[in-house]
């Protein structure tokens, strides 16, 4: 028998349903569960990571319990090994533990093989001294202990693209040659949340040691389309009652608020906020590598969003020709980037190491350092301050102007190059509407810069009584500085009239 065959046989021959009206009856795997187990355990390249994303109430918790038992008293049990399940809340961690404990207690075959310690949320597989423990992000339990198997439950609850808890428990398996991580969850709310990025990486790059089974309804599908329900609910009619889903769909069809909830939890779809300025799908279609800036063939502009002392400072350089070529640059203070990495839940340290964020010396943004690097950036593109206009917000610009002058730029050059561009409704409305036009017509090439991507996904617009729009930092889900700077660059282009080339005239003598 293969590993997958042994695991399936163990579950169906020895495990029982842990709770509900069928509690105590022999477990029977659904076809989608078998398919997942075969993909994970019979992968010829040996699976190191696996993802199963399904809508709620499709037997997720039971499957986790069965797999855990299979690793402490079943065919995958190893002597003195440890396996863990991780959840974001104590309540969810308790549910997983309770399911595994109940399954063992209700099974005549497993009852004598497993010792439960409810206070520790742990199970001990007596034959090989293999331990299972359920832990949560809210607890103080050590996250390491070299697990041979880690199952992450409901990673879709993680907001932002990093999680210190998840990193801790998924980097703790170094004692084994074949540690396995399995994530089973409904989808995250947005494209830039941790679980979404994990799924997208698996689908886009398809690494041979990573398995991803995603069950989701089609985008913008009719909430009442029962065929679409099956795409996200592979256990519909087995573990999940279709009448329950019909009732939920009926309520959702009459309420925009409930519609989003239904799409996320019952159709397993990501939900984009109606207030989002940029739709992620459209932005992703503009991710081509930008062309080389050519001042002879393009109109060149920039936008500068100066940060507070410890935040993200952004400069976006654009070349407008047939399309808009986008070159973004970002700075953070070196002594604060680790702290911001944690508080913002964004991988700033990784982006720094990859060259997407530059760090300035000290604990605050060093404008002198940024000024010198701005000069280098322009020179790298074959440009000088006389070749472009740069939009800026006057907040703190007096300090940056002083830094530019100390770097050798004359006041006349600065005044000629830099255009004051506010971030209120008056200035940002035409800039953002022009940006939207570029995006929807796929006329932007932003090179898939991850920092600019983050800012674009975070950006939220607000509207005044006259219909003018601006970006609102207080309503954003994270930093938007890069998109703000991009908007100011476009705004600068709108303030600078385009030269009209005269057609040659024919004269007769």
Order of alpha helices (4+ residues) and beta strands (2+ residues): alpha-alpha-beta-alpha-beta-alpha-beta-beta-beta-beta-alpha-beta-alpha-beta-alpha-alpha-alpha-alpha-beta-beta-beta-alpha-alpha-beta-alpha-beta-alpha-alpha-beta-alpha-beta-alpha-beta-beta-alpha
